[in-house]
Amino acid sequence: MKITAAVSRSNQAAPSLETLELEAPRPGELLVRIVAVGICHTDLHEHPGRHAPHPIVLGHEGAGVVEALGEGVRGFAVGDHVLLSGSSCGACPSCIAGRPTYCDLAMPMNFGGKRLDGSTALSCGEESIHSHFFGQSSFATHSIVPERTAVKVDKDVPLELLAPLGCGVITGAGSVIEALKVKAGDTIAIFGTGGVGLSAVMAARLVGARRIVAVDINQERLDLALELGATDIVRADGENVAQQIRALTGRGVDYTLNTTTVAAVHTMALECLSMNGTAGFVAAPRGEWAPAMFPMLAGGRQLRGILGGDANPRTFLPMLIDYWKQGRFPFEKLIKAYRFDEIEQAFHDSEKGTVIKAVLKVGEAA
């Protein structure tokens, strides 16, 4: 079938809309009509071709409606509303343990631009276009997705709101709830108040953290962090940032979550920890960085890498949606909507940080 998709090619500022051919779903796959898709920093990073092959259709925060089922698909029906997340094999030890983000085949399945058998679902005339980015390639009107990539959701929730949950929001909220296991009475400092950081702020409030410190250089986002549950804000461009955070509790914080790639911030996130504190991070520092090992040893502190919030999308995403319905997780405050043909502007705004979470409205749910 012919579809419209945003294709990433070399020497382009943003993906451009093209007419492509999409093949029918194979066994174990679904055809999903995309209603909305979020733009994540991973899309921005991969558009120039850092890991994924080109040309490729990116997009990995899709939400849509099932239109066809491949042979052997169970648990879905045509017309179901689904939220799309990352791809995983379902058979390795990590998948069996409910931690699919650490799947043994995570890199080839999410960044390989093709199925494991080497085939792609997309073409433009005689040209093969890479697909299956994070199991979806959802910068498109339609997408072929593996069964494990889709999570069925209630039809009473607007699909255009759900798209960011699949990566950015689950990463922030899952990091607090699943990875760090922050509990009532704990203290946490969250570095960076983009979509991931603000999702972490909301999650920390959900679990009853006693002090939630948001750290950034953007005052408008810090103000939103206060609205979403932060108890304190600290300007990252101020003096003695780690000392300021330590002073808020008198001994440092139990946890930090760093959502940035700035090496100096990784240092701050360790320096403001209390004894036996844990510093979680969801992105590697840009450039060379080495942690101060003696303070980690002497203080029993830990440095913890986190992918996808350590969360299982099939159980965690419905939980977040329930919290949203209860008014306890207002992630809609992060979203700015764009038409699909405004993808270049949405990419620009996301790169410049003038929008927290850009969501492309691709189609209608009905």
C-alpha positions as CSV (number, residue, x, y, z in Angstrom):
1,M,0.0,0.0,0.0
2,K,1.1,3.6,-0.6
3,I,1.7,5.7,2.5
4,T,3.2,9.1,3.4
5,A,6.3,9.0,5.5
6,A,9.0,11.4,6.7
7,V,12.3,10.0,5.4
8,S,15.7,10.9,6.9
9,R,18.3,11.3,4.1
10,S,21.8,12.8,4.2
11,N,22.3,16.5,4.2
12,Q,18.7,17.4,5.3
13,A,17.8,19.6,8.2
14,A,14.8,17.5,9.0
15,P,13.0,14.4,7.6
16,S,10.9,15.2,4.5
17,L,7.6,13.8,3.5
18,E,7.6,11.3,0.7
19,T,5.2,8.7,-0.9
20,L,6.5,5.2,-0.1
21,E,5.3,1.7,-0.6
22,L,4.6,-0.3,2.6
23,E,4.3,-4.1,2.4
24,A,1.6,-6.1,4.2
25,P,2.2,-7.3,7.8
26,R,4.2,-10.6,8.0
27,P,3.5,-13.3,10.7
28,G,3.7,-11.7,14.1
29,E,3.3,-8.2,12.8
30,L,0.5,-5.6,12.9
31,L,-0.4,-2.8,10.4
32,V,-1.1,0.3,12.5
33,R,-2.6,3.5,11.1
34,I,-0.7,6.2,13.0
35,V,-2.8,8.9,14.6
36,A,0.0,10.8,16.5
37,V,3.8,10.4,17.1
38,G,6.1,12.2,19.4
39,I,9.5,13.6,18.6
40,C,12.2,12.3,20.9
41,H,15.8,13.4,21.2
42,T,16.8,10.0,19.9
43,D,15.0,10.9,16.6
44,L,17.0,14.2,16.5
45,H,20.2,12.4,17.1
46,E,19.6,9.6,14.6
47,H,18.3,11.9,11.8
48,P,22.0,12.7,10.7
49,G,22.8,9.0,10.7
50,R,24.7,8.3,14.0
51,H,23.7,4.7,14.5
52,A,20.8,3.8,12.2
53,P,21.4,3.3,8.5
54,H,20.0,5.7,5.9
55,P,17.7,6.4,4.2
56,I,15.3,5.6,7.1
57,V,11.9,6.4,8.5
58,L,12.4,7.3,12.1
59,G,9.8,7.8,14.8
60,H,9.4,5.7,17.9
61,E,6.6,7.3,20.0
62,G,3.7,6.3,17.9
63,A,0.0,5.8,18.8
64,G,-2.6,4.6,16.4
65,V,-5.3,2.1,15.3
66,V,-4.8,-1.5,14.2
67,E,-5.9,-2.0,10.6
68,A,-4.6,-5.5,9.8
69,L,-3.0,-8.5,11.6
70,G,-0.3,-10.8,10.4
71,E,-0.6,-14.6,10.9
72,G,-0.3,-15.7,14.4
73,V,-0.9,-12.4,16.2
74,R,-2.7,-12.9,19.4
75,G,-4.4,-10.4,21.8
76,F,-5.2,-7.7,19.2
77,A,-8.0,-7.1,16.8
78,V,-8.7,-4.7,13.9
79,G,-9.8,-1.4,15.4
80,D,-7.9,-1.7,18.6
81,H,-6.1,1.5,19.8
82,V,-2.5,0.9,20.5
83,L,0.5,2.7,21.9
84,L,3.9,1.8,20.4
85,S,7.1,1.4,22.3
86,G,10.5,-0.3,21.7
87,S,11.2,-3.7,20.1
88,S,12.5,-6.7,21.9
89,C,12.9,-10.5,21.3
90,G,10.7,-11.8,24.1
91,A,12.9,-14.8,24.7
92,C,16.2,-13.7,26.2
93,P,16.8,-13.6,30.0
94,S,16.1,-9.8,30.2
95,C,12.8,-10.1,28.3
96,I,11.7,-13.0,30.4
97,A,12.5,-11.0,33.5
98,G,10.2,-8.2,32.3
99,R,13.1,-5.8,31.4
100,P,12.7,-5.7,27.6
101,T,14.8,-2.5,27.2
102,Y,17.9,-4.7,28.1
103,C,17.0,-7.3,25.5
104,D,20.0,-9.1,24.1
105,L,18.9,-8.0,20.6
106,A,18.0,-4.5,21.5
107,M,20.5,-2.8,19.3
108,P,19.8,-4.6,16.0
109,M,16.0,-4.6,16.6
110,N,15.8,-0.9,17.4
111,F,18.6,0.7,15.5
112,G,19.2,-1.8,12.7
113,G,16.6,-0.3,10.3
114,K,15.3,-3.7,9.3
115,R,13.9,-7.0,10.5
116,L,16.3,-9.5,12.0
117,D,16.1,-11.4,8.7
118,G,17.5,-8.4,6.9
119,S,14.3,-7.3,5.2
120,T,12.6,-3.9,5.4
121,A,8.9,-3.0,5.1
122,L,9.4,0.2,3.0
123,S,10.5,1.1,-0.5
124,C,10.4,4.0,-2.9
125,G,10.3,2.6,-6.4
126,E,13.4,0.4,-6.7
127,E,15.0,2.0,-3.6
128,S,14.9,0.2,-0.3
129,I,14.0,2.4,2.7
130,H,15.0,1.3,6.2
131,S,12.1,0.6,8.5
132,H,11.4,-1.0,11.9
133,F,13.1,1.8,13.9
134,F,12.4,0.9,17.5
135,G,10.1,-1.7,15.9
136,Q,7.8,1.0,14.4
137,S,9.2,3.8,12.2
138,S,6.1,5.8,13.0
139,F,6.9,9.1,11.3
140,A,4.4,7.8,8.8
141,T,0.7,7.5,8.1
142,H,1.0,3.7,8.6
143,S,3.5,1.4,10.2
144,I,4.3,-2.3,10.4
145,V,5.1,-3.2,13.9
146,P,6.0,-6.5,15.7
147,E,3.4,-7.7,18.1
148,R,5.6,-7.0,21.2
149,T,6.0,-3.4,20.2
150,A,2.3,-2.6,20.6
151,V,0.4,-2.0,23.8
152,K,-3.4,-2.0,23.6
153,V,-5.1,0.9,25.3
154,D,-8.6,2.0,26.1
155,K,-10.4,3.9,23.4
156,D,-11.6,6.6,25.8
157,V,-8.1,8.1,26.0
158,P,-7.2,10.5,23.1
159,L,-4.4,8.9,21.0
160,E,-2.9,12.3,20.3
161,L,-2.0,12.6,24.0
162,L,-0.6,9.1,24.4
163,A,2.3,9.2,21.9
164,P,5.0,10.6,24.2
165,L,4.4,7.8,26.8
166,G,6.2,5.3,24.6
167,C,9.7,6.6,25.1
168,G,10.3,9.9,26.8
169,V,7.7,9.7,29.5
170,I,8.2,6.0,30.3
171,T,12.0,6.7,30.6
172,G,11.5,9.5,33.1
173,A,8.7,7.9,35.2
174,G,10.2,4.5,35.0
175,S,13.6,5.7,36.2
176,V,12.1,6.9,39.4
177,I,9.6,4.1,40.0
178,E,11.2,1.0,38.5
179,A,14.9,1.6,38.3
180,L,15.7,3.8,41.3
181,K,12.7,2.6,43.3
182,V,12.2,5.9,45.0
183,K,9.8,5.6,47.9
184,A,7.8,7.9,50.2
185,G,10.1,10.1,52.3
186,D,13.1,9.8,50.0
187,T,14.8,12.8,48.4
188,I,15.8,13.2,44.8
189,A,17.4,15.8,42.5
190,I,16.5,15.7,38.8
191,F,18.9,17.3,36.4
192,G,17.2,18.6,33.2
193,T,13.5,19.5,32.9
194,G,12.7,18.3,29.4
195,G,10.1,15.6,28.8
196,V,12.1,13.0,30.6
197,G,13.0,15.1,33.6
198,L,9.5,16.5,34.1
199,S,8.1,13.0,33.8
200,A,10.5,12.0,36.6
201,V,9.3,15.0,38.7
202,M,5.7,13.8,38.3
203,A,6.6,10.3,39.2
204,A,8.6,11.4,42.3
205,R,5.5,13.2,43.5
206,L,3.4,10.1,42.8
207,V,5.5,7.9,45.1
208,G,5.6,10.5,47.8
209,A,9.2,11.7,47.7
210,R,9.8,14.2,50.5
211,R,12.1,16.6,48.5
212,I,12.1,16.8,44.7
213,V,14.7,19.2,43.5
214,A,14.5,20.2,39.8
215,V,17.8,21.6,38.3
216,D,18.0,23.4,34.9
217,I,19.0,26.7,33.3
218,N,15.6,27.4,31.8
219,Q,13.5,29.3,34.3
220,E,10.2,28.7,32.5
221,R,10.7,24.9,32.7
222,L,11.7,25.2,36.3
223,D,8.5,27.0,37.0
224,L,6.6,24.2,35.3
225,A,8.5,21.7,37.4
226,L,7.2,23.4,40.5
227,E,3.7,23.1,39.1
228,L,4.1,19.4,38.4
229,G,5.4,18.5,41.9
230,A,9.0,19.8,42.5
231,T,9.5,21.0,46.0
232,D,12.6,23.0,45.2
233,I,14.3,24.4,42.1
234,V,18.0,25.2,41.5
235,R,19.5,27.1,38.6
236,A,22.2,24.9,37.0
237,D,24.1,28.0,35.9
238,G,24.4,29.3,39.5
239,E,27.3,28.9,41.9
240,N,28.0,25.8,44.0
241,V,25.0,23.9,42.6
242,A,25.8,20.6,44.4
243,Q,26.3,22.5,47.6
244,Q,23.0,24.2,47.2
245,I,21.3,20.9,46.7
246,R,23.0,19.3,49.7
247,A,22.0,22.3,51.9
248,L,18.3,21.6,51.1
249,T,18.4,18.3,53.0
250,G,21.4,18.9,55.2
251,R,23.2,15.8,54.0
252,G,22.5,15.5,50.2
253,V,19.8,13.6,48.4
254,D,19.1,9.9,48.3
255,Y,18.9,9.8,44.5
256,T,19.8,11.9,41.5
257,L,18.5,11.4,37.9
258,N,20.5,13.1,35.2
259,T,18.7,13.5,31.9
260,T,21.5,15.6,30.2
261,T,24.6,14.8,28.3
262,V,26.7,17.5,30.0
263,A,29.8,16.0,31.7
264,A,29.8,18.7,34.4
265,V,26.2,17.8,35.3
266,H,27.2,14.2,35.7
267,T,29.8,15.4,38.2
268,M,27.2,17.5,40.0
269,A,24.8,14.6,40.2
270,L,27.4,12.6,42.1
271,E,28.6,15.4,44.4
272,C,25.1,16.2,45.8
273,L,24.4,12.6,46.9
274,S,24.0,11.6,50.5
275,M,25.8,8.5,51.9
276,N,24.7,5.4,50.1
277,G,23.0,7.5,47.5
278,T,22.5,6.5,43.9
279,A,23.0,8.6,40.8
280,G,20.9,7.4,37.8
281,F,21.5,8.6,34.3
282,V,19.6,8.1,31.0
283,A,22.2,9.6,28.6
284,A,25.9,9.3,28.4
285,P,28.1,12.3,29.0
286,R,29.2,14.0,25.8
287,G,33.0,13.8,25.6
288,E,35.4,12.4,28.1
289,W,34.3,12.1,31.7
290,A,35.6,10.1,34.7
291,P,33.7,9.9,38.0
292,A,35.6,10.6,41.3
293,M,35.9,7.0,42.5
294,F,37.1,7.6,46.1
295,P,33.9,9.6,47.1
296,M,31.8,6.8,45.6
297,L,33.7,4.2,47.5
298,A,33.9,6.1,50.8
299,G,30.3,7.0,50.7
300,G,28.9,3.7,49.4
301,R,27.5,5.7,46.4
302,Q,26.4,4.1,43.1
303,L,26.3,5.2,39.5
304,R,23.4,3.6,37.7
305,G,22.7,3.6,33.9
306,I,19.0,3.3,32.9
307,L,17.4,2.5,29.6
308,G,13.7,3.0,29.0
309,G,13.2,3.5,32.7
310,D,13.8,-0.2,33.4
311,A,10.0,-0.4,32.7
312,N,8.0,-3.1,30.9
313,P,5.7,-1.1,28.5
314,R,2.9,-3.6,28.6
315,T,2.4,-3.2,32.3
316,F,3.9,0.2,33.0
317,L,2.1,2.3,30.3
318,P,-1.4,1.3,31.3
319,M,-0.5,2.2,34.9
320,L,0.6,5.7,33.8
321,I,-2.6,6.1,31.8
322,D,-4.6,5.2,34.9
323,Y,-2.7,7.8,36.9
324,W,-3.5,10.4,34.2
325,K,-7.2,9.5,34.3
326,Q,-7.0,10.1,38.1
327,G,-5.5,13.6,37.5
328,R,-2.2,12.5,39.2
329,F,0.1,12.4,36.2
330,P,-0.8,15.4,34.0
331,F,1.7,14.7,31.2
332,E,-0.5,16.6,28.7
333,K,1.1,19.8,30.0
334,L,4.3,18.8,28.3
335,I,2.8,18.6,24.8
336,K,2.7,20.9,21.8
337,A,0.9,19.6,18.8
338,Y,2.0,20.1,15.1
339,R,0.5,18.9,11.8
340,F,2.5,16.1,10.1
341,D,3.5,18.5,7.4
342,E,5.0,20.8,10.0
343,I,7.7,18.2,10.9
344,E,10.6,20.5,10.0
345,Q,9.3,23.2,12.3
346,A,8.7,20.6,15.1
347,F,12.3,19.3,14.7
348,H,13.6,22.8,14.8
349,D,11.7,23.7,17.9
350,S,12.7,20.5,19.6
351,E,16.4,21.0,18.9
352,K,16.2,24.6,20.1
353,G,14.3,23.6,23.3
354,T,11.4,26.0,22.7
355,V,9.0,23.1,23.1
356,I,9.2,20.3,25.7
357,K,7.5,17.5,23.8
358,A,6.5,18.0,20.1
359,V,3.8,15.7,18.9
360,L,2.9,15.3,15.2
361,K,-0.8,14.8,14.5
362,V,-0.8,12.4,11.6
363,G,-4.4,11.3,11.3
364,E,-7.7,10.8,13.1
365,A,-8.6,8.0,15.5
366,A,-12.0,7.3,13.9
